[in-house]
């Protein structure tokens, strides 16, 4: 549908010992509802965002309100924040962000691990990330 705006964003991270990563919604009004282990549906003023920690066995994933320092002026603002955390000498993690303009639900991203290749599928779209070459390609 050319009138529906949507998109996908995949993040793959690797190596390190102390890993803590925060993803937050820009709009303070965004509300999040857990959808299962490591998955949240976030409703903002103009969009729906599906956030999926695709490798929850690799990282501790949590979501909830988080206080941020205000950009302008004094004080803080509360926003939904996804926290991914791991303490290990080696780790690999994948997180998917899928959004729409709110007219339809975001399509969940499916994840398959095949050794050093990770396959991501959302609807009819598919990508393969190769950890050996650190490249993302169509299958």
C-alpha positions in Angstrom: 0.0 0.0 0.0 1.7 3.2 -1.1 -0.2 5.3 1.5 1.1 3.3 4.4 4.5 4.3 5.8 6.5 1.6 7.5 10.1 0.5 8.0 12.5 -1.9 9.5 15.8 -1.4 11.4 18.1 -4.2 12.6 21.0 -3.8 15.0 23.6 -6.5 15.5 26.2 -6.0 18.1 29.3 -8.1 19.1 32.3 -8.4 21.3 32.9 -6.6 24.5 32.8 -7.3 28.2 30.4 -4.7 29.8 27.5 -4.1 27.6 24.6 -1.8 28.4 22.6 -0.3 25.6 19.5 2.0 25.9 17.0 2.6 23.1 14.4 5.2 23.9 11.4 6.7 22.1 11.8 10.3 21.2 8.2 11.2 22.3 7.7 11.3 26.0 4.0 10.5 25.4 4.9 7.0 23.9 3.3 4.1 25.8 4.7 0.6 25.7 3.0 -2.8 26.3 5.0 -6.0 26.6 4.2 -8.5 23.9 6.2 -11.5 25.1 9.8 -12.1 26.1 12.0 -9.3 24.9 9.2 -7.7 22.8 7.3 -4.5 23.2 4.7 -2.6 21.2 5.1 1.1 21.6 2.3 3.5 20.6 3.3 7.1 19.9 1.3 10.1 18.7 1.9 9.2 15.0 3.3 5.7 14.9 3.4 2.2 16.2 6.8 0.7 17.0 7.5 -3.0 17.5 10.8 -3.5 19.4 12.1 -7.1 19.5 15.2 -8.3 21.3 15.7 -11.2 18.9 18.4 -12.9 21.0 17.1 -12.8 24.6 19.3 -15.8 25.5 22.3 -13.6 24.7 21.4 -10.5 26.7 19.1 -9.4 29.5 16.3 -7.3 27.9 14.0 -5.1 29.9 11.7 -2.2 29.1 10.0 0.5 31.1 10.1 4.1 32.0 13.4 5.8 32.3 14.3 9.3 33.4 16.4 11.4 31.0 17.9 14.8 31.5 15.8 17.4 29.7 17.3 18.6 26.4 16.4 22.2 27.1 16.2 23.7 30.5 16.4 22.0 33.9 14.7 18.9 35.1 14.1 15.5 33.6 11.6 13.8 31.3 10.3 10.2 31.5 10.4 8.1 28.3 9.9 4.4 27.5 13.4 2.8 27.2 14.5 -0.7 26.2 17.6 -1.8 28.1 19.9 -4.5 26.8 22.6 -5.7 29.1 25.3 -8.3 29.2 28.5 -9.0 31.1 30.6 -11.5 29.3 33.9 -11.6 27.3 32.1 -12.4 24.1 28.5 -11.9 23.0 26.3 -11.3 20.0 22.9 -9.7 20.0 20.3 -8.6 17.5 17.4 -6.2 18.0 14.7 -5.3 15.5 12.7 -2.1 15.3 9.6 -2.2 13.0 7.3 0.7 12.7 4.2 1.8 10.9 2.3 5.1 10.7 -0.3 3.5 13.0 -2.8 2.5 10.2 -1.7 -1.2 10.6 0.2 -3.3 13.1 4.0 -3.7 12.5 5.0 -7.1 11.1 7.1 -9.0 13.5 10.7 -9.9 12.5 11.5 -13.6 12.5 15.0 -14.7 13.5 17.1 -17.8 12.6 20.7 -18.4 13.6 22.9 -20.6 11.3 26.3 -20.5 12.9 27.9 -17.2 11.8 25.0 -16.3 9.6 21.8 -14.8 11.0 18.6 -14.6 8.9 15.9 -12.0 9.5 12.5 -12.2 7.8 9.6 -9.7 8.0 6.7 -10.5 5.8 8.2 -11.1 2.3 11.4 -9.2 3.1 14.5 -11.1 4.2 18.1 -10.3 5.1 21.2 -12.4 6.1 23.8 -10.9 8.4 27.2 -12.6 8.2 29.3 -12.2 11.3 32.5 -13.3 9.5 32.4 -10.5 6.9 30.1 -8.2 8.9 27.9 -7.7 5.9 24.1 -7.6 5.4 22.7 -9.1 2.2 19.5 -10.5 0.6 19.4 -14.3 0.8 
